[in-house]
């Protein structure tokens, strides 16, 4: 999945296509909707399934939210891409490991999510 994510977003202008969809949202909202429906959401769903496997297998806390992890992973990818940092083959594994290693407390007041340091 990790190589697929990087390959899809960086090959043949994938990131440029996302930028174009966002830039045209005001004038051609159906373009961004088509991009979401046919490219973004199906790949995101696959990523969520992969990220949910540790929780489903009982190796991660029940309250870990694969959707939030997917957003964190994708946001980190976009931020690194914009900063000119390329995603090497181990990039996604390191980001997910860092997120899971920190652990997450159950949501607090008003749905806030508190991160706690790993156990000593």
Secondary structure per residue as TSV (DSSP state, phi and psi in degrees):
chain	resnum	aa	ss	phi	psi
A	1	X	-	360.0	-42.2
A	2	X	H	-61.8	-45.7
A	3	X	H	-65.1	-37.5
A	4	X	H	-62.5	-44.5
A	5	X	H	-58.6	-53.3
A	6	X	H	-62.9	-42.5
A	7	X	H	-63.7	-43.8
A	8	X	H	-65.5	-42.5
A	9	X	H	-76.8	-24.2
A	10	X	H	-106.0	-15.6
A	11	X	G	-81.4	151.9
A	12	X	G	37.1	43.3
A	13	X	G	74.2	27.7
A	14	X	H	-56.4	-43.2
A	15	X	H	-68.0	-37.1
A	16	X	H	-63.5	-38.0
A	17	X	H	-63.2	-42.0
A	18	X	H	-61.0	-45.7
A	19	X	H	-60.2	-41.8
A	20	X	H	-63.8	-43.8
A	21	X	H	-59.2	-42.0
A	22	X	H	-68.3	-42.4
A	23	X	H	-64.2	-33.4
A	24	X	T	-92.3	1.8
A	25	X	T	-54.4	-42.7
A	26	X	T	-66.5	-38.3
A	27	X	T	-91.2	-32.3
A	28	X	-	-137.4	71.4
A	29	X	H	-61.3	-26.5
A	30	X	H	-67.5	-24.8
A	31	X	H	-64.7	-47.3
A	32	X	H	-65.7	-37.4
A	33	X	H	-63.9	-41.9
A	34	X	H	-63.8	-41.3
A	35	X	H	-62.0	-44.3
A	36	X	I	-60.4	-50.1
A	37	X	I	-64.4	-41.1
A	38	X	I	-98.8	-18.3
A	39	X	I	-124.6	-53.9
A	40	X	I	-70.9	-56.5
A	41	X	H	-64.8	-41.7
A	42	X	H	-62.3	-41.3
A	43	X	H	-70.5	-37.7
A	44	X	H	-63.7	-40.5
A	45	X	H	-60.9	-41.5
A	46	X	H	-63.3	-41.0
A	47	X	H	-64.0	-42.7
A	48	X	H	-61.2	-41.7
A	49	X	H	-60.2	-43.7
A	50	X	H	-64.8	-44.5
A	51	X	H	-69.0	-23.5
A	52	X	H	-83.9	-13.5
A	53	X	H	-57.6	-43.9
A	54	X	H	-61.5	-39.5
A	55	X	H	-67.3	-44.2
A	56	X	H	-64.1	-31.7
A	57	X	T	-85.2	-4.0
A	58	X	T	82.3	12.7
A	59	X	S	-99.3	0.4
A	60	X	S	-135.1	157.8
A	61	X	-	-58.4	142.5
A	62	X	T	-59.3	-30.0
A	63	X	T	-85.3	-3.4
A	64	X	-	-65.3	134.5
A	65	X	-	-105.9	108.9
A	66	X	H	-61.6	-32.7
A	67	X	H	-63.1	-43.8
A	68	X	H	-67.3	-39.8
A	69	X	H	-62.0	-39.8
A	70	X	H	-62.9	-43.1
A	71	X	H	-62.1	-42.5
A	72	X	H	-63.5	-42.4
A	73	X	H	-66.7	-47.4
A	74	X	H	-66.7	-40.2
A	75	X	H	-61.8	-41.3
A	76	X	H	-64.6	-39.5
A	77	X	H	-62.2	-48.9
A	78	X	H	-62.2	-42.7
A	79	X	H	-62.4	-44.8
A	80	X	H	-65.4	-39.8
A	81	X	H	-60.9	-47.1
A	82	X	H	-65.9	-28.3
A	83	X	T	-82.3	-2.4
A	84	X	T	83.8	13.6
A	85	X	-	-92.9	130.3
A	86	X	-	-91.2	152.7
A	87	X	-	-90.5	105.7
A	88	X	-	-76.8	169.9
A	89	X	T	-56.5	-26.7
A	90	X	T	-95.9	2.2
A	91	X	H	-58.0	-53.9
A	92	X	H	-62.0	-40.2
A	93	X	H	-60.4	-42.6
A	94	X	H	-66.0	-41.7
A	95	X	H	-65.0	-47.1
A	96	X	H	-64.1	-42.5
A	97	X	H	-61.0	-41.1
A	98	X	H	-64.1	-41.5
A	99	X	H	-65.6	-45.6
A	100	X	H	-72.8	-34.3
A	101	X	H	-64.0	-35.1
A	102	X	H	-66.0	-34.7
A	103	X	-	74.7	154.1
A	104	X	B	-131.9	134.4
A	105	X	-	-76.3	157.4
A	106	X	-	-58.8	155.2
A	107	X	-	-52.0	139.7
A	108	X	-	-94.9	-156.3
A	109	X	G	-56.2	141.5
A	110	X	G	54.9	29.6
A	111	X	G	76.3	14.2
A	112	X	-	-71.6	149.3
A	113	X	-	-111.9	123.2
A	114	X	-	-103.5	133.1
A	115	X	B	-98.8	137.3
A	116	X	-	-116.1	152.4
A	117	X	-	-66.6	156.8
A	118	X	-	-66.3	153.5
A	119	X	-	-62.0	147.4
A	120	X	-	-80.4	360.0
